[in-house]
Amino acid sequence: MAEKQRITVAHGDGIGPEIMKATLSILDAAGAQLEYDEVKIGEQAYLSGVTSGIPDEAWESIRTNKIMLKAPITTPQGGGYKSLNVTMRKSLGLFANVRPCKAYTPYVESNFPNMDLTIIRENEEDLYAGIEHQQTEEVVQTLKLISRPGTESIVRYAFEYARANNRKKVTCMTKDNIMKHADGLFHKVFDQVAKEYPEIEADHMIIDIGSAKLADDPERFDVIVTLNLYGDVISDIAAEIAGSVGLGGSANIGTEAAMFEAIHGSAPDIAGKGIGNPSGLLNGAIMMLVHLGQTEVAEKIENAWLKTLEDGIHTGDIYKEGISSKRVGTQEFAEAVIARLGQKPEKFTPRVYDPNAKPIEVSRIPTTTYRKKELLGVDVFIDWKDYNRNPDTIGNGLVAAQGDFFKLKMITNRGVKVFPGGLPETFCTDHWRCRFVKQNEGDTAINDKVVELLNNLYSAGWDFIKTEHLYSFDGERGYSLGQGE
Ligand code: NAD
């Protein structure tokens, strides 16, 4: 018998403790070779005075065991502590979020009986960097950060996943028609990496139409790889249309550690009622057992679970008159699965895992080649509260203050050019992006020239709130043009 693996277990918030208890009871009854190191994170930790929501001993446990099974955690909306899920995924380098979404018709109702896709969501970058600033009274900003190494890792993981799981196609979804640099990088890296996997079909869709097609015709998709935010949104859609958001499991994979959970959240609306579906967390736990090489137990649990679904024993979220035979609560569902351990489904194809399969490994060593970086100018963001908001007033004022190295090229307001020659119809806020470029193309700009410009603007009374440098890389423009520029 395999040696017991010690894992960190967090019972979470909302329905978390109920579905975790149910899941652990199934794991134990199936003979999973696991020992649990239980930690308290989330609301409980927060209320006891740990402002981050993750006490030191929880970090220590996770970093020692390297494998975690985590029930959903409540994240306050709008204010309060930051998402622990995001903090853990990023701090532990869990770059790949794997979310299989499969239909179980006719036993779980879905309009898409042949739906069987996996969403591979980038897990460390994008808007989830959570770097936000209020810059003026009227405008707040969130930074969207996309890196080449981060993108390479996730895209390569998606193709390796497709190869390991005998999948035929990987679809990349981005919004690179609008975010030509950030999403453009993701798409470009996807095209480059796809060439290394000629046996797998690779295609790209813009995320808006991609999501629409996913909702309307999910059976056309196989593996989808996408950025963090889009992946978050479309995996809930995919899980829901497959049958219920309560069914899907999720793996967060890194090179050093891995965390397994349900796709769904803490479902506060049904917490404490004992009616939540434990299947999402159970499926996360099955992914964990496969990851740990305990494929026999994984198979045993999954087949018993499929048999339970087939027998019509369903929690409220998937219960349907005429299809289901019995409506059960969380623990009763777990007991039904336990009673079927050792049985195989009769209608669904029984699950078989390759006992020799190894977890997917992707190198995270950056392959960056550094190009010649040249400073061409600087965007200076200015807080200007003028009742009339006439762009010519700020434009002419800045020209008068610019000095003799940089010159004002244009001003945009929320991305749209308003000076010189803007349209009077354009609505303006108090947040002005002012683009300065070299007066003489042949000059070499260095940072002291930026400091000089800022000094000039400061002396003239302009309230600059941030700068973004305009670079070229081996002559290639590294910044976007203004709309209308
Ligand atoms: P949610 O997924 O918790 O719930 C959405 C809806 O689905 C609710 O009506 C809920 O009752 C239902 N539902 C979810 N899981 C179910 C299950 N297992 N069985 C039956 N019904 C189920 O989404 P939400 O309401 O947007 O989020 C609640 C909280 O969870 C928020 O604080 C959010 O930040 C957090 N959250 C955490 C995670 C995580 O820990 N990984 C993921 C998503 C959301």
Boltz pocket constraint, residues with backbone or C-beta under 6 A from the ligand:
constraints:
  - pocket:
      binder: B
      contacts: [[A, 71], [A, 72], [A, 73], [A, 74], [A, 75], [A, 76], [A, 85], [A, 245], [A, 246], [A, 247], [A, 261], [A, 262], [A, 263], [A, 264], [A, 265], [A, 266], [A, 267], [A, 268], [A, 269], [A, 270], [A, 275], [A, 276], [A, 277], [A, 278], [A, 279], [A, 280], [A, 317]]
      max_distance: 6.0
